[in-house]
Amino acid sequence: MNKKYMIYMYLLKARTFIALLIVMGFFSVMVPNFLTMSNLLIMTQHVAITGLLAIGMTLVILTGGIDLSVGAVAGMCGMVAGALLTNGMPIWGSQIIFFNVPEVILLVAGFGILLGLINGAVITRLGVAPFICTLGMMYVARGAALLFNDGSTYANLVGMPELGNTGFAILGSGTILGIYIPIWLMVSFLLLGLYMTRKTPLGRYIYAIGGNESAARLAGVPIIKVKVFVYAFSGLCAALVGLIVASQLQTAHPMTGNMFEMDAIGATVLGGTALAGGRGRVSGSIIGAFVIVFLADGMVMMGVSDFWQMVIKGLVIVTAVVIDQFQQRLQSKVVLLRRHDKKLQAEAT
């Protein structure tokens, strides 16, 4: 088989990492303090937000679906956290119960899972296309977030000592061993995603559904359960992002998460996950998140306007899709060449 094709294949498989090195090299020259340790930690903290969403998005796209609601769900979950910390939860009459920060995190995470379960149920049980269903959820969640507090924010989410709900800022800005907690969360979910996709039957089911859903159904794969799970998992990731952003800002804003879904999809595509499903890796999506965020932060540090940032990010995503299509065609050609080589060897013997 022609070695040239093999070299091309290796380069295409490593394209996301190569793109990251190019981005880091370019901005290290254009921005003197770009590669300082403090700046890298801050940028990686930003990566954690896109990375968490990209992990959930990767599992969804691997099944051949899409989740356009993650940004709006993040904003909605941030508002729920703000309401619980500021106003508590009315239970009966004039009685109000306040929760401590870990309880608030668990409740909001459960709420994000619930929204994901609704997406999964509508898609699998009612037969609604994932694009339409999650687009509808995006509008519902965004509108509900605006209605939640009449379009206003929940500010100063520091809690009150007498209510035992202080310490919310630790989630977004606290550190463990000098590394921000959101980064630890991203790493934890990355390891969880790698374990699920590589070491469990669930991972094999996810790839089987995205590769050929009809064949997976005939093979006995529990398609409904798997699809509902991946959307619930995506909802959990979105809820954590909403909590992190609200914690970092100490404010819950109803428009939090606007366009986050585009960054998540962009990172997933850059990481080599096929939009048709069945092919991709969680680790690749994290590298894609680094590319997206380092590119955006580098342009901010260079003073590039927001309008040009949108144009450049869009071009990067389209280029990634074009390269992915080229890789698929080249891979098909490599398969044919291998078959041809085997046929020649068989004839020679």
Secondary structure, DSSP 4 states (H G I P E B T S, - for coil): --HHHHHHHHHHHTHHHHHHHHHHHHHHHHSTTTTSHHHHHHHHHHHHHHHHHHHHHHHHHHTT---TTHHHHHHHHHHHHHHHHHT-EEEETTEEE---HHHHHHHHHHHHHHHHHHHHHHHHHS---HHHHHHHHHHHHHHHHHHHTTT--B--TT--GGGT---THHHHH-EETTEEHHHHHHHHHHHHHHHHHHHSHHHHHHHHHHH-HHHHHHTT--HHHHHHHHHHHHHHHHHHHHHHHHHHHT-B-TTTTTTHHHHHHHHHHHTT--TTSS---HHHHHHHHHHHHHHHHHHHHHT--HHHHHHHHHHHHHHHHHHHHHHHHHHHHHHHHHHHHHHHHHHH-
